Amino acid sequence: MRRKEAIAEVARRTGLPASQVRLVIEELLNVIIDEVARGNPVIFRNFGVFYPKLQRRRVARDINRGKPIVVPARFVPGFRPYPNFKRAVLEGLKEEAERAEKAE
């Protein structure tokens, strides 16, 4: 689902105009980005946590030259879903997984 489709679905479920829903969703995403960029986690109970995640310094390989290069430590956005979110995804996709196993 893309942003436009999500906006349309929320508008349909709530009965609010899509223009208002778009503004709210865009501002919510801006708040999440701003807070995580400041180093603060954003917690949605029963959904998950957006947080800044430290990727440690590592050695990678330059594929063109074949030489090792050092990739410095950096922060990247992370997300940790809450257990009920994981469970909902697992249950929602269980039938699809069973169909895929039968097709093999």
C-alpha positions as CSV (number, residue, x, y, z in Angstrom):
1,M,0.0,0.0,0.0
2,R,1.3,3.4,-0.9
3,R,0.7,6.7,0.9
4,K,-2.1,7.8,-1.5
5,E,-3.9,4.4,-1.0
6,A,-3.4,4.7,2.8
7,I,-4.9,8.2,2.8
8,A,-7.9,7.0,0.8
9,E,-8.5,4.0,3.1
10,V,-8.3,6.1,6.3
11,A,-10.6,8.7,4.7
12,R,-13.1,5.9,3.8
13,R,-12.9,4.4,7.3
14,T,-13.3,7.7,9.2
15,G,-15.5,9.6,6.9
16,L,-13.1,12.5,6.9
17,P,-12.1,14.3,3.7
18,A,-9.0,12.9,2.1
19,S,-7.4,16.4,2.2
20,Q,-7.6,16.5,6.0
21,V,-6.4,12.9,6.4
22,R,-3.4,13.7,4.1
23,L,-2.4,16.6,6.3
24,V,-2.6,14.6,9.5
25,I,-0.7,11.7,8.1
26,E,2.0,13.9,6.6
27,E,2.4,15.8,9.9
28,L,2.5,12.5,11.8
29,L,5.3,11.3,9.6
30,N,7.2,14.6,10.0
31,V,6.9,14.3,13.8
32,I,8.3,10.8,13.7
33,I,11.2,11.8,11.4
34,D,12.0,14.9,13.5
35,E,12.0,13.1,16.8
36,V,14.1,10.1,15.6
37,A,16.5,12.5,14.0
38,R,16.9,14.2,17.4
39,G,17.7,10.8,18.9
40,N,14.3,10.3,20.6
41,P,12.3,7.1,20.2
42,V,8.6,7.5,19.1
43,I,6.4,4.9,20.8
44,F,3.0,3.8,19.7
45,R,1.6,1.4,22.2
46,N,0.3,-1.8,20.7
47,F,2.0,-1.0,17.4
48,G,5.8,-0.4,17.8
49,V,8.7,1.9,18.4
50,F,10.6,4.0,15.9
51,Y,14.1,4.7,17.2
52,P,17.6,5.8,16.1
53,K,19.8,2.7,15.7
54,L,23.6,2.8,15.9
55,Q,25.3,0.8,13.1
56,R,28.8,0.1,14.3
57,R,31.9,0.8,12.2
58,R,32.7,-2.0,9.9
59,V,35.1,-3.1,7.1
60,A,33.5,-3.6,3.7
61,R,35.0,-4.4,0.3
62,D,35.3,-2.0,-2.6
63,I,33.9,-4.3,-5.4
64,N,35.7,-2.3,-8.1
65,R,39.1,-2.5,-6.6
66,G,38.8,-5.4,-4.3
67,K,40.3,-3.5,-1.4
68,P,38.8,-3.2,2.0
69,I,37.3,0.1,3.0
70,V,36.1,1.3,6.4
71,V,32.5,2.3,6.7
72,P,32.2,4.6,9.7
73,A,29.7,4.2,12.5
74,R,26.4,6.0,11.8
75,F,22.8,6.2,13.0
76,V,20.0,4.7,10.9
77,P,16.2,4.7,11.6
78,G,15.0,1.5,13.3
79,F,11.6,0.0,14.0
80,R,10.6,-2.6,16.6
81,P,7.1,-3.9,16.3
82,Y,5.1,-4.8,19.4
83,P,4.2,-8.4,19.9
84,N,0.5,-8.0,19.0
85,F,1.5,-6.4,15.7
86,K,3.9,-9.3,14.9
87,R,1.1,-11.7,15.8
88,A,-1.4,-10.0,13.6
89,V,1.0,-10.1,10.6
90,L,1.8,-13.8,11.3
91,E,-1.9,-14.8,11.5
92,G,-2.8,-12.6,8.5
93,L,-0.2,-14.3,6.3
94,K,-0.5,-17.8,7.7
95,E,-2.9,-18.9,4.9
96,E,-0.7,-17.4,2.3
97,A,2.3,-19.3,3.6
98,E,0.4,-22.6,3.7
99,R,-0.6,-22.0,0.0
100,A,3.0,-21.4,-0.9
101,E,4.1,-24.6,0.8
102,K,1.5,-26.6,-1.1
103,A,2.6,-25.1,-4.4
104,E,6.2,-26.2,-3.9
